[in-house]
Amino acid sequence: MKVKVLKLHPNAVIPKYAKSGDAGLDLTVVEVEHIGAGILNTGSGYHLRSLKDM
């Protein structure tokens, strides 16, 4: 699966695997801004394509 990453904060960290064989990438939050009820800004954006779009 290809994941497009957009750095929205100058200190944003590109996701990476911590160890070989990991099932998912580790995400890093550089700041947390409370926007509303249950909504947070973490400084990063990700785009995942649905299997039907492939």
Contacts in CASP RR format, 6 or more apart in sequence:
PFRMAT RR
TARGET T0000
AUTHOR 0000-0000-0000
METHOD contacts of the structure
MODEL  1
MKVKVLKLHPNAVIPKYAKSGDAGLDLTVVEVEHIGAGILNTGSGYHLRS
LKDM
1 48 0 8 1.000
1 49 0 8 1.000
2 49 0 8 1.000
3 15 0 8 1.000
3 25 0 8 1.000
3 46 0 8 1.000
3 47 0 8 1.000
3 48 0 8 1.000
4 46 0 8 1.000
4 47 0 8 1.000
5 14 0 8 1.000
5 15 0 8 1.000
5 44 0 8 1.000
5 45 0 8 1.000
5 46 0 8 1.000
6 44 0 8 1.000
6 45 0 8 1.000
6 46 0 8 1.000
6 47 0 8 1.000
7 14 0 8 1.000
7 43 0 8 1.000
7 44 0 8 1.000
8 43 0 8 1.000
8 44 0 8 1.000
8 45 0 8 1.000
9 30 0 8 1.000
9 31 0 8 1.000
9 43 0 8 1.000
9 44 0 8 1.000
11 30 0 8 1.000
11 31 0 8 1.000
12 28 0 8 1.000
12 30 0 8 1.000
12 43 0 8 1.000
12 44 0 8 1.000
13 28 0 8 1.000
13 30 0 8 1.000
13 44 0 8 1.000
15 25 0 8 1.000
15 26 0 8 1.000
15 27 0 8 1.000
15 28 0 8 1.000
15 46 0 8 1.000
16 25 0 8 1.000
16 26 0 8 1.000
17 24 0 8 1.000
17 25 0 8 1.000
17 26 0 8 1.000
18 26 0 8 1.000
27 42 0 8 1.000
27 44 0 8 1.000
28 44 0 8 1.000
29 42 0 8 1.000
29 43 0 8 1.000
29 44 0 8 1.000
30 42 0 8 1.000
30 43 0 8 1.000
30 44 0 8 1.000
31 41 0 8 1.000
31 42 0 8 1.000
31 43 0 8 1.000
32 40 0 8 1.000
32 41 0 8 1.000
32 42 0 8 1.000
33 40 0 8 1.000
33 41 0 8 1.000
34 40 0 8 1.000
35 41 0 8 1.000
END
